[in-house]
Amino acid sequence: MTLLSDHGFRRLFLADTASQAGSQVLMLALPLVAVSALDASELEVGVLAAFQTLAFVLIGLPAGAIVDRLPKRAVMVVADWGRALVLASVPVAWWLDVLSIHQLYAVALVLGVCTVFFDAAYQSYLPHLVGRERLVEGNSALEGVRTVAQLGGPGAGGYLIQLLTAPFALAVTVAGFAWSAACLATIRRPEPRQERRRAHLSREIGEGVRFVLGHPLLRRIAGCAATANLFVSMSQPAILLLLARELGLEAGTIGLLMAAGGLGGVTGALVNARLARRFGQGPTMWLAVGLTAPLMFLLQGVAADWRLALFVVFEFFFGAGAVVFNVTQLSFRQAITPEPLLGRMNATIRFLVWGTMPLGGLFGGVLSEAIGVRNTLLAAAAGSCLPFLWLVTSPLRGMRELPVTGGRR
């Protein structure tokens, strides 16, 4: 029996589908609002990218401890409605001719806060919903949703932006978050009763941090992902500026090019289990990172002609590698962590992994303005070749099966 036959998981699947589809439009539309509608500078685009992930640094750790005290599904519903409402302010302000870059900064920050709570609750809710023995199946199904959304979302979003303009295209994302909240609200499976905690919040946060940093494999996985995200987030403002401003491509074309990452992600999801059986789970993780990162150097040759194919190759294989790495490491993290620590483990990992992204986005904007977009992408490509060293110099290098020691503590 497949997980989709389970009512609770099916509702989570539908919610994730709507949320991911809207998020793909958001990923392209929010920076394009700054670039095309507000004529933002390279630095302002980088600052906007930093604000989109700043919440993981500001509240990432306490969010996990708070989520561990609350019903996970209720947290996700409130976070979805929060994202829908704050994002709706952008087309309204544009229609009233009062939209500013500072409002986009504020919207990006609030979106990030809601996403911090949603992600910590979502990753802690899944083991309860499907059981630890079916985590790989559940994560693969949800990762498949994300990659399918990446496949069709950017192209559809790009043409939607051309048709409606970037501010009003965000209404699709608002609808996606609202639909996600409605689906989650209909899940009726009761959650385990949360025990009343007497420990101070800072003590609970410390437990999560010590668990992650004290675990030799989790520490290496977090280091790899954090380093990778630093350089990938550095490249993202530069990539958008390269395509939209230097090459003069329209939003629809940019969306279609970025859809190659979704196609690669679908491919990665399909071959992930086969790769893990062939090479082992540990080697699969470091190979997925180490073999795809150097492809970022291809961006140096991209131009507004047949050489756009270089961007497609980069997006495809980068997307495939990211999915293979993410499914393997996320399933391991969820399976090895005691249930009372799930929220804090996920929040600690997100704090470490996403905490480098505001710096990367800011560096990308500053460097693009100081040394140019192409040189910024060259620096990001060189840095992206480093993260796999966290894994290849650890016991993960040859581990065919990763240990599983989760359960209630």
Salt bridges, closest charged atoms under 4 A:
ASP6 OD1 - ARG189 NH2 2.52
ASP39 OD1 - ARG245 NH2 3.86
ASP68 OD2 - ARG344 NE 2.83
ASP80 OD1 - ARG83 NH2 2.71
ASP119 OD2 - ARG350 NH1 2.77
GLU137 OE1 - ARG134 NH2 3.02
GLU143 OE2 - ARG146 NH2 2.48
GLU204 OE2 - ARG69 NH2 3.04
GLU207 OE1 - ARG344 NH1 2.75
GLU207 OE1 - ARG409 NH2 3.64
GLU246 OE2 - ARG374 NE 3.04
ASP305 OD2 - ARG307 NH2 2.68
GLU339 OE2 - ARG408 NH1 2.82
